[in-house]
Amino acid sequence: MVRIPLKRRTQNHFKSIYFGVLTTGADCAGGFMAMRLVQESGQNVSLLIKDFKAEFLKRAEGDVLFTCEDGSAICVLVDKALISDDRVNTTVPSLLGSEPVAIFELTLTLKKRS
């Protein structure tokens, strides 16, 4: 989970969280899990975001909590990357709390480097 507070630096002139801040939170929620698993493997694997989709449902007028509940798919992706020389991809959703203000889908792409 990633929490981003509504503060002077994260809010726009409408007193809601900037679009860019929300997308960064979604990137971190899905990407941190994959980064941790890659680091724990001790192998050299590149991690990129290949695709990013967002659906904004309402304004984020307070602190936001990003969650990524697809850890098992990320584990499988990292395992595939560690045994393959090909680039592997998976799409993971990232939600904003129990009453979402937005829904994000990120396609993570991994490739083992020599």
Backbone as a ProteinNet text record, in pm:
[ID]
protein_1_A
[PRIMARY]
MVRIPLKRRTQNHFKSIYFGVLTTGADCAGGFMAMRLVQESGQNVSLLIKDFKAEFLKRAEGDVLFTCEDGSAICVLVDKALISDDRVNTTVPSLLGSEPVAIFELTLTLKKRS
[TERTIARY]
83.2	0	87.7	39.8	107.2	5.5	42.8	-45.5	13.5	-69	-26.7	-120.8	-64.3	-148.8	-187.9	-303.6	-346.1	-278.7	-180.7	-106.2	-92.4	-32.1	-13.6	57	158.6	235.4	165.7	67.6	0.1	-136.8	-185.6	-320.5	-318.4	-419.3	-434.4	-521.3	-555.8	-635.6	-781.4	-824.3	-958.9	-960.6	-847.3	-831.1	-844.9	-808.9	-803.6	-662.7	-630.9	-495.2	-471.9	-352.4	-312.6	-320.7	-355.4	-358.6	-223.1	-114.6	19.9	56.3	11.6	37.5	-37.7	-161.1	-239.3	-174.1	-126.1	-62.9	68.5	140.5	264.2	233.9	129	89.8	52.5	-18.4	-56.2	67.4	161	286.8	361.7	368.8	440.5	371.4	238.9	165.7	192.9	193.8	221.9	369.4	447.7	589.2	675	642.8	723.4	725.9	611.8	605.2	697.5	692.1	778.7	925.4	956.6	1094.6	1149.6	1068.3	1112.9	1143.7	1057.5	1078.6	1202.9	1225.9	1345.8	1470	1468.5	1583.7	1611.9	1507.6	1524.9	1584	1558.4	1612	1762.6	1814.9	1957.7	2001.7	1907.2	1941.4	1918.7	1977.1	1968.8	1849.5	1740.2	1617.4	1572.1	1542	1489.7	1338.5	1284.6	1141.1	1093.8	992.7	934.5	783	719.4	574.6	552.6	485.8	464.3	336.7	236.7	105.8	43.5	-36.8	-99.7	-238.8	-339.6	-477.9	-535.3	-615	-672.9	-819.8	-898.9	-1039.6	-1062.4	-1087.4	-1108.3	-1257.4	-1295.5	-1435.9	-1487.6	-1403.6	-1439.6	-1311.7	-1325.2	-1207.2	-1154.5	-1023.5	-958.2	-940.7	-1030.6	-1032.1	-976.3	-898.2	-834.2	-715.8	-655.3	-544.4	-591.7	-502.9	-540	-449.5	-507.5	-436.7	-445.5	-330.6	-323.8	-296.3	-370.7	-346.9	-334.5	-251.8	-238.9	-261.6	-371.6	-409.1	-378.5	-285.8	-252.7	-109.8	-71.1	64.1	99.9	2.7	32.8	71.2	4.4	39	177.3	212.4	344	452.2	425.9	521.7	545.3	439.2	450.4	530.2	504.3	576.6	726.1	762.5	904.6	967.8	899.5	952.6	975.5	880.7	896.4	1016.7	1033.1	1144.9	1278.9	1285.3	1411.2	1455.8	1361.1	1397.7	1395.4	1358.4	1345.4	1441.4	1478.1	1556.9	1467.2	1337.8	1241.5	1180.4	1125.8	1053.1	916.5	873.2	744	660.8	527.7	437	319.6	264	135.4	71.7	-61.3	-134.7	-189.6	-165.3	-212.4	-297.2	-407.3	-488.6	-432.4	-454.6	-416.4	-536.1	-586.6	-707.5	-675.7	-764	-752.7	-853.4	-811.2	-892	-1018.1	-1102.9	-1225.8	-1336.3	-1332.2	-1423.9	-1339.7	-1311.3	-1214.8	-1254.4	-1155.7	-1172.1	-1116.7	-1038.4	-983.2	-944.4	-939	-892.7	-785.1	-670.7	-558.1	-522.7	-477.6	-421.8	-283.9	-183.7	-47.1	0.4	63.8	126.3	273.4	313.6	453.6	524.5	644.8	723.3	861.8	905.6	1033.6	1118.7	1249	1342.6	1472.5	1516.3	1644.6	1756.7	1849.9	1965.8	2086.8	2174.4	2295.6	2399.9
-118.2	0	124.4	225.1	354.1	460.7	545.5	652.8	786.7	870.2	1005.1	1103.9	1191.5	1288.3	1406	1462.4	1585	1700.2	1760.3	1871.9	1980.8	2090.6	2202.8	2160.2	2075.7	2034.8	1929	1858.5	1753.8	1796.6	1913.7	1953.7	2062.7	2057.9	2157.5	2273.2	2363.9	2480.7	2446.9	2324	2277.8	2208	2208.5	2145.1	1993.4	1936.3	1790.8	1753.9	1624.9	1581.6	1589.1	1639.1	1649.8	1515	1519.3	1402.1	1330.8	1405.2	1346.8	1275.6	1328.3	1265.1	1132.5	1129.9	1006.1	898.5	936.5	837.3	786.5	874.3	831.8	732.4	756.6	663.1	526.9	525.2	398.1	324.1	397.3	338.3	274.2	343.9	292.5	169.5	170.6	58.7	-72.3	-70.8	-192.8	-220.7	-116.2	-132.1	-171.2	-119.2	-150.9	-300.3	-366.1	-509.2	-586.4	-551.2	-618.1	-585.8	-462.7	-424.1	-502.1	-517.6	-591.1	-736.3	-799	-939	-954.6	-861.1	-865	-848.3	-753.5	-732.4	-855.6	-920.3	-1040.3	-1155.9	-1158	-1266.7	-1253.9	-1132.7	-1109.3	-1109.3	-1117.8	-1119.3	-981.3	-960.5	-833.3	-836.9	-771.4	-771.7	-627.6	-591.3	-456.9	-458.4	-353.8	-339.3	-208.6	-217.5	-99.9	-106.8	8.4	14.3	26.5	-72.8	-77.6	-4.4	-9.7	45.6	96.6	200.2	259.5	307.1	257.5	300.2	354.2	459.2	520.2	551.7	529	567.8	650.4	778.1	867.5	876.1	840.6	830.7	955.6	1017	1140.8	1209	1330.7	1404.9	1346.3	1341.5	1295.4	1418	1434.4	1554.7	1529.6	1424.9	1391.1	1300.6	1250.2	1156.7	1035.3	979.1	861.8	744	626.5	502.2	414.4	383.6	301	157.5	63.7	-77.4	-153.1	-255.3	-347.1	-485.9	-547.9	-676.4	-793.7	-775.7	-881	-930.1	-946	-990.1	-1125	-1216.4	-1349.3	-1341.2	-1255.6	-1240.3	-1176.7	-1085.7	-1022.6	-1124.6	-1210.3	-1316.8	-1409.9	-1449.2	-1536.6	-1466.5	-1337.7	-1261.5	-1257.7	-1230.6	-1225.2	-1362.4	-1468.1	-1603.8	-1634.7	-1596.3	-1618.8	-1541.8	-1417.7	-1335.3	-1394.5	-1457	-1512.1	-1636.3	-1708.1	-1831	-1813.8	-1696.4	-1673.7	-1564.1	-1571.3	-1463.6	-1365.2	-1393.7	-1307.6	-1208	-1099.6	-1002.5	-1062.2	-1047.2	-1098.5	-982.6	-991	-882.5	-934.7	-848.2	-874.2	-741.1	-737.4	-616.7	-633.8	-532.5	-537.8	-415.1	-434.2	-319.2	-252.6	-123.9	-48.2	37.6	21.2	90.7	196.3	292.1	394.4	364.3	290.9	266.9	186.5	182.5	102.9	172.9	305.6	381.7	450.3	379.9	431.7	565.9	652.2	774.9	753.3	646	611.5	464.4	408.5	271.5	276.5	217.1	218.3	75	57.7	-69.6	-40.7	-109	-92.1	-223.9	-220.8	-340	-334.8	-423.8	-434.9	-524.7	-488.2	-569.6	-589.5	-714	-750.4	-827	-806.3	-883.9	-901.7	-1026.9	-1057.6	-1005.1	-937.1	-882.7	-971.4	-974.1	-1058.4	-992
0	0	0	-67.1	-73.9	-34.4	59.9	106.5	64.2	3.6	-34	34	118.1	188.5	98.5	124.7	58.2	131.6	67.8	124.4	18.9	57.4	-33.4	-162.5	-152.4	-271	-356.2	-302.4	-379.4	-430	-387	-427.7	-534.6	-618.9	-724.3	-674.7	-762.7	-723.9	-692.7	-718.9	-682.9	-547.2	-476.8	-344.9	-351.9	-466.1	-481.3	-526.8	-523	-555.1	-706.2	-740.5	-880.3	-951.2	-1079.5	-1166.2	-1166.1	-1177.8	-1181.4	-1052.4	-940.4	-810.8	-802	-851.6	-849.7	-937.1	-1053.7	-1140.8	-1081.4	-1013.2	-947	-835.5	-759.1	-653.4	-708.7	-820.7	-883.7	-933.5	-991	-1038.1	-921.6	-810.6	-692.9	-633.5	-627.4	-566.4	-638.8	-770	-846.1	-862.9	-881.9	-910.1	-791.4	-671.6	-552.8	-523.3	-539.9	-512.5	-606.9	-735.1	-832.8	-804.9	-771	-741.7	-622.3	-519	-399.9	-433.8	-511.4	-549.5	-636.8	-727	-811.4	-725.5	-633	-544.9	-459.9	-408.2	-325.7	-406.2	-537	-620	-637.7	-624.6	-642.7	-787.9	-879.8	-1022.4	-1083.3	-1199.2	-1268.5	-1364.9	-1328.6	-1407.9	-1427.5	-1553.2	-1578.6	-1564.2	-1505.1	-1479.4	-1541.1	-1625.4	-1688.4	-1683.1	-1699.4	-1718.2	-1868.6	-1926.5	-2071.5	-2111.8	-2025	-2056.9	-1928.3	-1938	-1819.6	-1858.2	-1787.7	-1811.9	-1681.8	-1692.5	-1573.3	-1596.6	-1492.6	-1492.9	-1366.7	-1383.9	-1269.9	-1240.6	-1117.6	-1080.2	-1009.9	-928.3	-859.4	-811.6	-761.8	-716.4	-585.7	-574.1	-450.6	-361.2	-265.7	-181.7	-42.9	-27.7	99.2	72.1	179.3	164.1	83.4	3.3	-76.5	-41.3	-44.1	-14.4	-138.6	-196.9	-317.3	-276.5	-335.5	-308.7	-441.1	-437.5	-550.5	-492.2	-529.4	-470.9	-563.8	-654.5	-749.7	-729.6	-603.8	-570.3	-629	-636.8	-690.4	-837.8	-916	-1057.6	-1072.7	-982.9	-988.2	-952.9	-855.2	-820	-938.3	-1005.4	-1122.4	-1232.2	-1252.6	-1354.4	-1325.4	-1201.5	-1164.6	-1183.4	-1141.2	-1160.2	-1307.8	-1393.5	-1537.4	-1591.6	-1546.3	-1594.7	-1554.3	-1436.6	-1387.7	-1464.9	-1526.5	-1598.6	-1750.2	-1798.3	-1941.8	-1987.8	-2113.5	-2173.8	-2247.8	-2250.4	-2318.4	-2220.6	-2275.5	-2194.4	-2159.5	-2035.1	-1990.6	-1937.4	-1953.8	-1917.5	-1837	-1752.7	-1689	-1655	-1657.7	-1621.5	-1481.4	-1396.7	-1258.9	-1228.6	-1156.3	-1117.5	-992.5	-981.2	-862.5	-825.4	-703.9	-661.1	-556.1	-545.7	-442.7	-332.6	-231.6	-112.1	-135	-30.8	-36.3	-115.5	-122.2	-206.6	-313.2	-421.7	-519	-578.8	-593.2	-670.1	-810.2	-826.1	-956.7	-957.8	-1077	-1096.7	-1204.4	-1175.1	-1266.8	-1305.8	-1428.5	-1474.1	-1533.4	-1480	-1527.8	-1585	-1699.9	-1754.7	-1720	-1631.1	-1593.2	-1692.5	-1729.9	-1820.6	-1760.5	-1757.9	-1696.9	-1796.8	-1787.4	-1868.7	-1792.7	-1787.4	-1721.5	-1807.8	-1743.5	-1815.8	-1791	-1887.4	-1875.5	-1790.9
[MASK]
++++++++++++++++++++++++++++++++++++++++++++++++++++++++++++++++++++++++++++++++++++++++++++++++++++++++++++++++++

